[in-house]
Amino acid sequence: MSISLRHPFLLVCMLTGLASPAISAQEQNGNPLLISTDERCAFNRVDDESLELAIEACRTAAEEGDLQAQFEIGEFYYQGERVERDIEKALEWFEQASIQGHPGAQYQLGLMHFQGEGVTRNLPQAYIILKMAAVNGEEAAMDASDRVALQMNENELTVATHVLGTLFRDYLTQLREEQLQELQNSPAAPTGLPYPETESGAIMTEPR
C-alpha cells in the first residue's frame, strides 16, 4: 500500500501542534497503489561533460511532477559528490517527492527532521514521516522510527501517534469512497451494494 500527502509537510514548533494533511493513493504507471522507482536521471552514468545536461533534464522532469526525478535530484544535491552540496535544494526536492508518496524521499526527509539538517530538529515530525516511509515500503524507515521514538518523551509520542491515526483513518475513508464510486460506476454492479470492506483503520496507530 502506498500513501501520499496532498499538502506539504508543515514544520512544527515546540510541540504546539502537528500538521495533519490528508493522504491519498497516487496513480503511477496505471496502478494507484504502487510507486515506480525506476532510475530517471542517470547521474552516475554520464561523464562530466554531459553532467550539466543530465541535471537540466532531471530538473525539468522534477518540475513537471516526476516524483522519482524529484527524489534523485534531491539525493544528488544532498550527497554533493559531483556538485556543491546544497541542503536547502535537497530538502525542497525531498519534500516534493514525499508529498507524492515516494518512500525513499520520505525516509531521507524524516532523517533530516531527526538530525536537524536544513530544518529545526523535530522528533514527532521525523517519527511521523518515517512511519509513512515504512508503510510505503522503505524497510530502513521502521528501525529509524524506532530510534526516534526512544528519544521522544511521552507527550511527543502521544501527539505523533494521534496524528498518524488521523492520517490513516483519512486514507481509509477516501479509499472506501473511491471503491464505492468504482462499484457504482461499473456497468455490471448490482444495486444496493454494501459498503466495501477494507483493512482495519487501526494500522500503525500505536507505536512499536
C-alpha positions as CSV (number, residue, x, y, z in Angstrom):
1,M,0.0,0.0,0.0
2,S,1.4,3.4,-0.9
3,I,0.3,6.5,0.8
4,S,1.0,10.1,-0.2
5,L,0.4,13.5,1.2
6,R,-1.7,16.1,-0.7
7,H,-0.3,19.1,1.2
8,P,3.3,19.9,2.1
9,F,4.7,18.9,5.4
10,L,4.5,21.9,7.8
11,L,7.2,22.3,10.4
12,V,6.0,22.4,14.0
13,C,7.5,24.4,16.8
14,M,7.9,23.2,20.4
15,L,5.0,20.7,20.1
16,T,2.4,23.5,19.8
17,G,0.8,21.3,17.1
18,L,1.5,19.0,14.2
19,A,0.3,19.3,10.6
20,S,-2.1,16.6,9.6
21,P,-2.6,16.8,5.9
22,A,-4.9,14.5,4.1
23,I,-3.5,11.4,2.4
24,S,-4.5,9.6,-0.8
25,A,-3.3,6.9,-3.2
26,Q,-1.3,8.3,-6.1
27,E,-1.6,6.9,-9.6
28,Q,1.8,5.9,-11.0
29,N,2.1,3.7,-14.1
30,G,-1.6,2.8,-14.1
31,N,-1.6,1.4,-10.6
32,P,-2.8,3.8,-7.9
33,L,-1.1,1.9,-5.0
34,L,2.4,1.4,-6.4
35,I,5.2,3.9,-6.8
36,S,7.7,3.4,-9.6
37,T,11.3,3.6,-8.5
38,D,12.9,3.3,-11.9
39,E,16.0,5.5,-12.4
40,R,15.2,8.7,-14.1
41,C,18.3,11.0,-14.1
42,A,21.3,8.7,-14.7
43,F,23.7,11.0,-12.8
44,N,26.1,8.0,-12.3
45,R,26.1,7.0,-15.9
46,V,27.1,10.3,-17.5
47,D,30.6,11.8,-17.8
48,D,31.5,15.3,-16.5
49,E,30.9,16.9,-19.9
50,S,27.3,15.6,-20.0
51,L,26.5,16.2,-16.3
52,E,25.1,19.6,-16.8
53,L,22.7,18.4,-19.4
54,A,21.7,15.5,-17.2
55,I,21.0,17.9,-14.3
56,E,18.9,20.1,-16.5
57,A,16.9,17.1,-17.9
58,C,16.3,15.8,-14.4
59,R,15.3,19.2,-13.1
60,T,12.8,19.6,-15.9
61,A,11.2,16.2,-15.2
62,A,11.1,17.0,-11.5
63,E,9.4,20.4,-12.1
64,E,6.8,18.6,-14.2
65,G,6.0,16.4,-11.2
66,D,8.0,13.2,-11.8
67,L,8.4,12.0,-8.2
68,Q,11.4,9.7,-9.0
69,A,13.2,12.6,-10.6
70,Q,12.4,14.8,-7.6
71,F,13.9,12.2,-5.3
72,E,17.0,11.7,-7.5
73,I,17.8,15.4,-7.8
74,G,17.3,15.7,-4.1
75,E,19.8,12.9,-3.5
76,F,22.1,14.5,-5.9
77,Y,22.3,17.8,-4.0
78,Y,22.2,16.0,-0.6
79,Q,25.2,13.8,-1.4
80,G,27.2,16.6,-3.1
81,E,29.6,14.2,-4.8
82,R,29.5,15.8,-8.3
83,V,28.1,19.1,-7.4
84,E,28.3,21.5,-4.5
85,R,26.3,20.1,-1.6
86,D,23.1,22.1,-1.1
87,I,20.9,21.0,1.8
88,E,18.2,23.5,1.0
89,K,17.7,22.3,-2.5
90,A,17.8,18.7,-1.3
91,L,15.2,19.4,1.3
92,E,12.9,21.1,-1.3
93,W,13.0,18.2,-3.7
94,F,12.7,15.5,-0.9
95,E,9.6,17.4,0.3
96,Q,8.0,17.5,-3.2
97,A,8.7,13.7,-3.8
98,S,7.4,12.9,-0.2
99,I,4.2,14.7,-0.8
100,Q,3.6,12.3,-3.8
101,G,4.4,9.3,-1.6
102,H,8.0,8.4,-2.6
103,P,9.2,6.2,0.3
104,G,12.9,6.9,-0.3
105,A,12.3,10.7,-0.2
106,Q,10.1,10.3,2.9
107,Y,12.9,8.3,4.6
108,Q,15.5,10.9,3.8
109,L,13.2,13.8,4.9
110,G,12.4,12.0,8.1
111,L,16.1,11.6,8.9
112,M,16.7,15.3,8.1
113,H,14.0,16.3,10.6
114,F,15.5,13.9,13.1
115,Q,19.0,15.2,12.6
116,G,18.1,18.9,12.1
117,E,19.6,19.1,8.6
118,G,18.1,22.1,6.8
119,V,15.2,22.3,9.3
120,T,14.7,22.7,13.0
121,R,15.2,19.3,14.7
122,N,11.7,17.9,15.4
123,L,11.3,14.4,16.7
124,P,7.5,14.0,16.3
125,Q,7.7,15.2,12.7
126,A,10.6,12.8,12.0
127,Y,8.7,10.0,13.6
128,I,5.5,10.6,11.5
129,I,7.4,10.9,8.2
130,L,9.5,7.8,8.9
131,K,6.4,5.8,9.8
132,M,4.8,6.8,6.5
133,A,8.0,5.8,4.6
134,A,7.9,2.4,6.3
135,V,4.3,1.9,5.2
136,N,5.2,2.9,1.7
137,G,7.9,0.2,1.6
138,E,11.2,1.7,2.8
139,E,12.5,-1.1,5.1
140,A,15.1,1.0,6.9
141,A,12.4,3.5,8.0
142,M,10.8,1.3,10.6
143,D,14.1,0.8,12.5
144,A,14.8,4.6,12.1
145,S,11.4,5.5,13.5
146,D,12.0,3.2,16.5
147,R,15.3,5.0,17.2
148,V,13.5,8.3,17.0
149,A,10.8,7.0,19.4
150,L,13.4,6.2,22.0
151,Q,14.4,9.8,22.2
152,M,10.8,11.1,22.4
153,N,9.0,11.9,25.7
154,E,5.6,10.5,26.4
155,N,3.7,13.6,25.3
156,E,5.6,13.8,22.0
157,L,4.9,10.2,21.2
158,T,1.2,10.6,22.1
159,V,0.8,13.6,19.8
160,A,2.7,11.9,16.9
161,T,0.7,8.7,17.3
162,H,-2.6,10.6,17.3
163,V,-1.6,12.4,14.1
164,L,-0.7,9.0,12.4
165,G,-4.0,7.6,13.4
166,T,-5.8,10.6,11.8
167,L,-3.8,10.3,8.6
168,F,-4.6,6.6,8.2
169,R,-8.2,7.0,9.0
170,D,-8.5,9.7,6.4
171,Y,-6.7,7.5,3.9
172,L,-9.0,4.5,4.6
173,T,-12.1,6.8,4.4
174,Q,-11.0,8.1,1.0
175,L,-10.1,4.5,-0.2
176,R,-13.6,3.3,0.7
177,E,-15.2,6.2,-1.1
178,E,-13.2,5.5,-4.2
179,Q,-14.0,1.8,-4.1
180,L,-17.7,2.6,-3.7
181,Q,-17.6,5.1,-6.6
182,E,-15.9,2.5,-8.8
183,L,-18.6,-0.1,-8.0
184,Q,-21.4,2.3,-8.6
185,N,-19.8,3.3,-12.0
186,S,-19.4,-0.3,-13.0
187,P,-22.0,-1.4,-15.6
188,A,-22.1,-4.9,-14.0
189,A,-22.5,-3.6,-10.5
190,P,-25.9,-4.6,-8.9
191,T,-27.9,-2.1,-7.0
192,G,-27.8,-2.0,-3.2
193,L,-24.2,-3.0,-2.9
194,P,-22.9,-3.0,0.7
195,Y,-20.2,-0.5,1.7
196,P,-16.9,-2.1,0.6
197,E,-14.8,-3.6,3.3
198,T,-11.1,-2.7,3.8
199,E,-8.4,-3.3,6.2
200,S,-8.8,-2.1,9.8
201,G,-8.2,1.6,10.4
202,A,-6.1,0.7,13.4
203,I,-2.9,0.0,11.5
204,M,0.1,1.8,12.9
205,T,-2.0,3.9,15.3
206,E,0.2,2.6,18.1
207,P,4.0,2.9,18.3
208,R,6.0,-0.2,18.1
